[in-house]
């Protein structure tokens, strides 16, 4: 092959690159010249037949051709890629818009948030405690007698001799007083656990909100009542009222059970309040001095001297309030995550 023939081939290949109509045609050109069985490798193989005087020049030109061809192919390839239409799905402008459905807060979370907001206006802050508690915080310091039935393995999820899944949020009272000097004014929402068989009104895992107000200033049962009366109105509506019934809890003396007036019938009597006009909501009372004694012993000081501090405590079930407030007949509905139910409570 002569130099002139080589140049002619170079020119022809450049023309073919320019003439290629699409990427597939371009690829054919590449294979024809640069492929393993292409023209350029074949020419390189036959270099030995070129007269020795011409060989260096011949080699240089083959190399220049190869480089020029590769560059031209790459440029043309890029041009095709840039011009290719972007593959977007057809958009139908006549379709109606799609609604974005917003998430909604779960009724249990809503009652907790509302409770926190109501008590925040009365100066209560939210405190937190762990689900796994000690025997001391959950029972002993709350003045529960050593052999009280609530400590039975049939009632309480014991993890070890000393650790358990808390049966109430009351132990957070102990944690708070152990860590902070009076005054203490907190509510503590959280999960609680009991070995209850699940039915329409019971669950082995539910939520409580505990409240505690302890001060060196006098705190009375009347303060407790007015606080809970305010809570009842803010949570259930302006016509709601409260009544106290005497009761017993180990950690309060006196102790009361707290009823809200039935918000469905306004107190006249209906199915929801079982014709009584009242719905049992909370336990409460004046903190028993024995609780302060346990706290002082745990603290190692006299910050809660029973002759100098006094206060009230209360606790209620969140699911119960949610069920009454929203008219939910079965506690299990609150845990089934059925969107048909939950979305009705927006
Ligand atoms: N912890 C009690 C329960 O689970 C509720 C309770 C009653 C809390 C009286 C209190 C209280 O703080 O003073 O049944």
Boltz pocket constraint, residues with backbone or C-beta under 6 A from the ligand:
constraints:
  - pocket:
      binder: B
      contacts: [[A, 167], [A, 168], [A, 169], [A, 170], [A, 210], [A, 211], [A, 249], [A, 251], [A, 252], [A, 256], [A, 282], [A, 283], [A, 284], [A, 285], [A, 313], [A, 314], [A, 315], [A, 316]]
      max_distance: 6.0
